[in-house]
Amino acid sequence: MKAGHLSQEMEDKWDIGFEDGWLLICRSWTGYCVYGMSFDEQEDGVRITDAWVNRNTSEYKSQDVEDERKLLLKLLSFKLLNSEPL
């Protein structure tokens, strides 16, 4: 996950990287950061310790928590873990 993901083509809308202990997920076209997550490394993997979603409607318009959860899981699994989207 620490390697992140940089978009390579116009259809890829997300850039993902680590900064100051946070996994940041940003829109590739605008650079607006939409999600942030911090983790605690453990013997058997990692645990999410904190997370946020951008609620500035001039930067990101979605306001549905369940849709946000689904998109975040899809981005993590597909972009970072190289598995099929949920």
TORPA-4810 file (N, C-alpha, C, O; in nm, 3 decimals):
<nodes>
NODE_1_0.081_-0.120_0.000_0.000_0.000_0.000_0.085_0.126_0.000_0.046_0.228_-0.057_M
NODE_2_0.203_0.120_0.063_0.286_0.240_0.072_0.339_0.284_-0.064_0.379_0.399_-0.080_K
NODE_3_0.341_0.195_-0.161_0.385_0.232_-0.296_0.286_0.327_-0.362_0.324_0.403_-0.451_A
NODE_4_0.160_0.323_-0.320_0.059_0.413_-0.373_0.019_0.379_-0.516_0.045_0.269_-0.566_G
NODE_5_-0.043_0.477_-0.580_-0.090_0.461_-0.718_-0.097_0.598_-0.782_-0.160_0.689_-0.727_H
NODE_6_-0.033_0.614_-0.896_-0.044_0.738_-0.974_-0.115_0.707_-1.103_-0.082_0.612_-1.173_L
NODE_7_-0.215_0.789_-1.134_-0.292_0.766_-1.256_-0.201_0.777_-1.378_-0.110_0.860_-1.382_S
NODE_8_-0.228_0.693_-1.478_-0.146_0.688_-1.598_-0.223_0.732_-1.723_-0.163_0.756_-1.828_Q
NODE_9_-0.356_0.742_-1.711_-0.437_0.781_-1.825_-0.557_0.863_-1.777_-0.591_0.863_-1.659_E
NODE_10_-0.621_0.934_-1.871_-0.732_1.024_-1.838_-0.847_0.954_-1.765_-0.910_1.014_-1.678_M
NODE_11_-0.874_0.830_-1.799_-0.986_0.757_-1.739_-0.962_0.721_-1.593_-1.056_0.694_-1.519_E
NODE_12_-0.837_0.722_-1.550_-0.802_0.691_-1.412_-0.815_0.818_-1.331_-0.738_0.912_-1.350_D
NODE_13_-0.910_0.823_-1.241_-0.946_0.947_-1.172_-0.881_0.966_-1.036_-0.908_1.066_-0.969_K
NODE_14_-0.795_0.872_-0.992_-0.745_0.877_-0.855_-0.594_0.863_-0.848_-0.534_0.783_-0.920_W
NODE_15_-0.532_0.941_-0.758_-0.392_0.926_-0.719_-0.393_0.892_-0.571_-0.471_0.947_-0.494_D
NODE_16_-0.305_0.800_-0.531_-0.301_0.755_-0.393_-0.156_0.753_-0.346_-0.069_0.701_-0.415_I
NODE_17_-0.131_0.811_-0.229_0.005_0.811_-0.176_0.008_0.835_-0.027_-0.094_0.868_0.034_G
NODE_18_0.126_0.817_0.033_0.145_0.840_0.176_0.215_0.972_0.199_0.307_1.009_0.126_F
NODE_19_0.169_1.044_0.301_0.233_1.169_0.341_0.213_1.187_0.491_0.100_1.187_0.539_E
NODE_20_0.322_1.203_0.563_0.318_1.226_0.709_0.233_1.122_0.781_0.156_1.156_0.871_D
NODE_21_0.246_0.995_0.742_0.175_0.887_0.808_0.031_0.867_0.764_-0.040_0.783_0.820_G
NODE_22_-0.013_0.942_0.665_-0.150_0.932_0.616_-0.152_0.878_0.474_-0.070_0.918_0.390_W
NODE_23_-0.245_0.787_0.446_-0.274_0.745_0.310_-0.374_0.847_0.256_-0.483_0.861_0.310_L
NODE_24_-0.336_0.916_0.150_-0.420_1.021_0.093_-0.468_0.978_-0.044_-0.389_0.932_-0.127_L
NODE_25_-0.597_0.992_-0.069_-0.658_0.955_-0.196_-0.715_1.082_-0.256_-0.808_1.143_-0.202_I
NODE_26_-0.657_1.121_-0.370_-0.688_1.251_-0.430_-0.738_1.235_-0.573_-0.703_1.139_-0.641_C
NODE_27_-0.820_1.329_-0.617_-0.866_1.331_-0.755_-0.748_1.368_-0.844_-0.680_1.467_-0.819_R
NODE_28_-0.724_1.288_-0.947_-0.605_1.309_-1.030_-0.613_1.437_-1.113_-0.510_1.499_-1.138_S
NODE_29_-0.729_1.476_-1.155_-0.742_1.594_-1.242_-0.729_1.724_-1.164_-0.666_1.819_-1.211_W
NODE_30_-0.788_1.729_-1.043_-0.790_1.855_-0.967_-0.684_1.859_-0.857_-0.643_1.967_-0.815_T
NODE_31_-0.640_1.742_-0.811_-0.547_1.736_-0.699_-0.616_1.747_-0.564_-0.549_1.742_-0.461_G
NODE_32_-0.749_1.763_-0.563_-0.821_1.773_-0.436_-0.813_1.640_-0.363_-0.839_1.534_-0.420_Y
NODE_33_-0.778_1.648_-0.236_-0.772_1.528_-0.154_-0.912_1.496_-0.104_-0.979_1.582_-0.045_C
NODE_34_-0.957_1.374_-0.129_-1.094_1.334_-0.095_-1.098_1.246_0.029_-1.188_1.261_0.112_V
NODE_35_-1.002_1.155_0.045_-0.999_1.065_0.160_-0.862_1.069_0.226_-0.761_1.090_0.160_Y
NODE_36_-0.861_1.049_0.356_-0.737_1.033_0.431_-0.755_0.922_0.533_-0.860_0.910_0.596_G
NODE_37_-0.651_0.840_0.548_-0.657_0.730_0.645_-0.520_0.714_0.711_-0.417_0.724_0.646_M
NODE_38_-0.521_0.689_0.842_-0.397_0.654_0.911_-0.409_0.510_0.961_-0.519_0.460_0.985_S
NODE_39_-0.294_0.446_0.977_-0.291_0.304_1.009_-0.197_0.276_1.125_-0.107_0.354_1.155_F
NODE_40_-0.222_0.164_1.191_-0.134_0.112_1.294_-0.086_-0.024_1.244_-0.167_-0.115_1.224_D
NODE_41_0.045_-0.038_1.224_0.098_-0.166_1.177_0.100_-0.266_1.292_0.142_-0.234_1.403_E
NODE_42_0.053_-0.388_1.262_0.049_-0.496_1.360_0.115_-0.619_1.301_0.145_-0.622_1.181_Q
NODE_43_0.136_-0.720_1.380_0.201_-0.842_1.332_0.128_-0.907_1.216_0.191_-0.957_1.124_E
NODE_44_-0.004_-0.905_1.219_-0.082_-0.975_1.117_-0.138_-0.881_1.010_-0.224_-0.922_0.931_D
NODE_45_-0.090_-0.756_1.005_-0.137_-0.663_0.902_-0.143_-0.522_0.956_-0.059_-0.481_1.036_G
NODE_46_-0.242_-0.448_0.911_-0.259_-0.311_0.957_-0.403_-0.289_1.001_-0.495_-0.359_0.958_V
NODE_47_-0.421_-0.190_1.089_-0.553_-0.153_1.137_-0.572_-0.005_1.109_-0.482_0.075_1.135_R
NODE_48_-0.687_0.033_1.056_-0.717_0.173_1.033_-0.742_0.238_1.169_-0.826_0.190_1.246_I
NODE_49_-0.671_0.346_1.199_-0.688_0.414_1.327_-0.766_0.544_1.315_-0.825_0.591_1.413_T
NODE_50_-0.768_0.603_1.197_-0.841_0.727_1.176_-0.869_0.741_1.027_-0.792_0.694_0.944_D
NODE_51_-0.978_0.806_0.994_-1.013_0.827_0.853_-1.101_0.950_0.841_-1.173_0.986_0.935_A
NODE_52_-1.095_1.015_0.725_-1.181_1.129_0.699_-1.215_1.133_0.550_-1.146_1.074_0.467_W
NODE_53_-1.322_1.206_0.519_-1.362_1.230_0.381_-1.387_1.380_0.365_-1.443_1.444_0.454_V
NODE_54_-1.346_1.433_0.253_-1.359_1.575_0.223_-1.508_1.610_0.207_-1.577_1.551_0.124_N
NODE_55_-1.557_1.704_0.285_-1.696_1.748_0.276_-1.708_1.889_0.220_-1.814_1.950_0.228_R
NODE_56_-1.599_1.942_0.164_-1.603_2.072_0.099_-1.670_2.054_-0.036_-1.610_1.999_-0.128_N
NODE_57_-1.793_2.100_-0.050_-1.871_2.074_-0.172_-1.814_2.143_-0.295_-1.853_2.109_-0.407_T
NODE_58_-1.725_2.240_-0.279_-1.661_2.299_-0.397_-1.548_2.210_-0.448_-1.498_2.232_-0.558_S
NODE_59_-1.508_2.111_-0.369_-1.402_2.019_-0.409_-1.453_1.878_-0.437_-1.401_1.809_-0.525_E
NODE_60_-1.555_1.836_-0.363_-1.606_1.700_-0.376_-1.751_1.698_-0.330_-1.781_1.741_-0.219_Y
NODE_61_-1.841_1.650_-0.414_-1.984_1.669_-0.389_-2.057_1.555_-0.319_-2.165_1.579_-0.265_K
NODE_62_-2.005_1.435_-0.318_-2.079_1.324_-0.260_-2.100_1.345_-0.110_-2.009_1.389_-0.039_S
NODE_63_-2.220_1.315_-0.062_-2.252_1.331_0.079_-2.311_1.204_0.139_-2.353_1.206_0.255_Q
NODE_64_-2.315_1.095_0.065_-2.375_0.971_0.112_-2.267_0.882_0.175_-2.177_0.835_0.106_D
NODE_65_-2.276_0.860_0.304_-2.174_0.786_0.378_-2.158_0.643_0.325_-2.046_0.594_0.312_V
NODE_66_-2.268_0.577_0.295_-2.259_0.438_0.245_-2.190_0.433_0.109_-2.110_0.343_0.084_E
NODE_67_-2.221_0.528_0.019_-2.152_0.534_-0.109_-2.003_0.561_-0.091_-1.920_0.504_-0.162_D
NODE_68_-1.969_0.646_0.004_-1.828_0.676_0.033_-1.755_0.550_0.080_-1.643_0.523_0.036_E
NODE_69_-1.818_0.475_0.168_-1.757_0.352_0.220_-1.730_0.254_0.107_-1.621_0.196_0.099_R
NODE_70_-1.827_0.236_0.020_-1.812_0.142_-0.092_-1.702_0.187_-0.187_-1.621_0.106_-0.231_K
NODE_71_-1.699_0.316_-0.220_-1.596_0.366_-0.311_-1.458_0.353_-0.248_-1.363_0.314_-0.317_L
NODE_72_-1.444_0.384_-0.122_-1.315_0.374_-0.055_-1.265_0.230_-0.056_-1.148_0.205_-0.084_L
NODE_73_-1.352_0.135_-0.024_-1.312_-0.007_-0.028_-1.273_-0.049_-0.169_-1.177_-0.124_-0.186_L
NODE_74_-1.346_-0.003_-0.269_-1.314_-0.035_-0.407_-1.176_0.022_-0.445_-1.096_-0.048_-0.507_K
NODE_75_-1.150_0.145_-0.409_-1.022_0.207_-0.442_-0.907_0.135_-0.374_-0.804_0.111_-0.436_L
NODE_76_-0.924_0.101_-0.247_-0.818_0.031_-0.175_-0.791_-0.106_-0.235_-0.676_-0.144_-0.254_L
NODE_77_-0.896_-0.181_-0.264_-0.876_-0.317_-0.314_-0.825_-0.318_-0.458_-0.736_-0.396_-0.491_S
NODE_78_-0.880_-0.235_-0.542_-0.846_-0.239_-0.683_-0.716_-0.166_-0.714_-0.632_-0.220_-0.787_F
NODE_79_-0.697_-0.048_-0.663_-0.580_0.033_-0.695_-0.456_-0.008_-0.617_-0.345_-0.006_-0.672_K
NODE_80_-0.472_-0.044_-0.489_-0.355_-0.070_-0.406_-0.325_-0.218_-0.385_-0.209_-0.257_-0.376_L
NODE_81_-0.427_-0.298_-0.378_-0.405_-0.439_-0.348_-0.414_-0.526_-0.471_-0.402_-0.649_-0.462_L
NODE_82_-0.435_-0.464_-0.587_-0.438_-0.533_-0.717_-0.538_-0.649_-0.720_-0.511_-0.753_-0.779_N
NODE_83_-0.651_-0.630_-0.655_-0.755_-0.732_-0.662_-0.873_-0.675_-0.739_-0.874_-0.556_-0.772_S
NODE_84_-0.970_-0.758_-0.766_-1.088_-0.713_-0.839_-1.169_-0.617_-0.754_-1.175_-0.633_-0.632_E
NODE_85_-1.231_-0.518_-0.818_-1.315_-0.425_-0.741_-1.433_-0.497_-0.678_-1.481_-0.598_-0.729_P
NODE_86_-1.478_-0.442_-0.566_-1.592_-0.502_-0.493_-1.722_-0.475_-0.564_-1.827_-0.517_-0.518_L
</nodes>
